[in-house]
Amino acid sequence: MTSTTAEPPIAAPHQVELLIGGMTCASCAARVEKKLNRLDGVTATVNYATEKAKVSYPAGIEVADLIATVVKTGYTAEEPTPPEPESQETPEDPEPASYRRRFTVSALLAAPVILLSMIPGLQFDNWQWLALTLASPVVVWGGLPFHRAAVTNARHGAATMDTLISMGTLAAFTWSLWALFFGDAGMTGMRDSFEFTVARVDGSAQIYLEVASGVVTFILLGRYLEARSKRRAGAALRALMELGAKDVSVLRYEGGEREALSVEGGGGRRAGGREVRIPVDRLAVGDRFVVRPGEKIATDGTVVEGASAVDASMLTGESVPVDVTVGDAVTGATVNAGGRLVVEATRVGADTQLARMAKLVEEAQNGKAEVQRLADRISGVFVPAVIVLSVVTFGVWLGAAGDTAAAFTAAVAVLIIACPCALGLATPTALMVGTGRGAQLGILIKGPEVLESTRRVDTVVLDKTGTVTTGRMTLQDVYAAEGTDEQLLLRLAGAVEHASEHPVARAVAAGAEERVGRLPEVEAFENVPGRGVRGRVEGRDVAVGRLYDDVPTEVARAREKAERDGRTAVVVGWDGMARGVVAVADAVKETSAEAVRELRALGLTPVLLTGDNRAVAEAVAQTVGIEQVIAEVLPEDKVDAVRRLQAEGRTVAMVGDGVNDAAALATADLGLAMGTGTDAAMEAGDLTLVRGDLRVAADAIRLSRRTLATIKGNLVWAFGYNVAALPLAAAGLLNPMIAGAAMAFSSVFVVTNSLRLRTFR
């Protein structure tokens, strides 16, 4: 008899991000990733462009074990250290600086060698010994990073791009030394000439110093430009992280001063307290701080005193400042463009919108699209295959032509031309630039897999409330019966509604105050549940709502028309007689109609989805130009509505902002969450639109599609370059120095092509 026991629950994996040092090409990243993934329960993704590894690991493994595994593979690893808040200067990146120094010295020394070797007219007696003197430091010192990496990889039984470069340049240099000291190349009067293809000459009289020094110089230039471009590609994320304020003037209260303020209402008078300047990382939830004109708001919070305009362009891309007053929420890193504000902190540190935006962008940049995984797998086997091809090329040439020098030249060209660096940079650089540019425009792309979804989408489902509309009731129309003054009607209705907390009442009161000015006081206010409110204003007994059994025909018609238009109609009267109607509605955003047109231009069919009644939904749809409406849907049924569209063969994008949209956002093929909505919606969405403007949805899809197109263009170039160049090199149609220059600039081309995404508008 056997007994069974329940399996213990699987613990949620831990996650860590490691900085990987020493990687020089995509095959390095593939090796590190492969070694980490061999550990039990470990899932790792290594990104060559960002030089980071994102690792999920089980409870039995420590971070030190992960770091040790990377070190054993021949690279360095460490956990990122948080930036020092006191540091105001950005130090020069050591990698581009090192490559620039080596390139500068190597170029100065290699230039005379290349000129002497290519132009027979410049060759004087014993010129070859000067060439050797100049080329030696280039090959040994200039190429040291490649040789060092090749030795490290060899110790671990691996081969990378550096192996190809080191083998190619050292082979050319060693051949030259043999020809100079033991062959005929060292004789006085020796002359040489440059050929674009493999030349058939006496091997003992042939030197390749221009190949050895030229290849090292070209590849150092390529590495420098690549490192600098990679840094530029990640500049948007660094700029985002550096947006926040460094310090803040926080208010410190003595004794019961704070309590007295909360009783009296901090918004109605100057907040007390002593100002103390502290680093922003010491700010706590509940602290109140002062923001003067021109200063950055230190963290997310609520205005408790003052009124101003806030410039949020650096976070949302929105150029028009937003007016704020007491009770309004403000976001950290935005700039106070007007008056003095006192803000109470509601979120600090990693919980702020800025920190969450930066985290989303960083996670997206560290991820890998499926096409990149394919490229990494190819890079992992490419280098060993090229070494084998080089040996085969040497053997074939030697057997067919019997020319050792020609065979050697073709084999070296194969080694040098084939480096798969451009292949490894094709996806991550485009992703870095695209996601960084998106962050500048208020578009957060969660991961590379999102890009594929944007290409396939053909239907976009738009939640109504808060997405197409403002999500707030506002006063739309006022109808006064014959003989009744409209201003009077609005003033009396607004006065009574001002005492109510109902959303419709607040809309009527706010609209009345905006149109007629200060509202009179109300006496004997009474709320009649389910029917309306009443009170005495300026000597009149005013009633608002459904408190009249006998409504004049013209008032009844006005109410019916407002309801047909999808508005909430409220009857207003006094002294026992209904005298007019005020109509409120969730107003359509000014930009929604334009956004729908832009979505249509992208080939998408818009669908309006709402829990409101059909009359309201169709009125909104008609206003913005949407033909298909799904109305009167319960929150839990929104998922079913999305699934029905998918069952029809459509690829569905969903745009929403509320908690009740989260499940539908997750179900859709592409979820776009409005950043002005709830955290649940932002978590469920694939793209977050920081600004509450529906036009950004169209921008997000355009940017995602353009990023994907750039990635595919890069991959076509990288694959095509290697596929075309290898046969040419093996056939002897490429001089190794030309091959080195072409290989270096293929990587530069890929990165430069990706940087074009920075101009996206």
Disulfide bonds with the S-S distance in Angstrom:
none
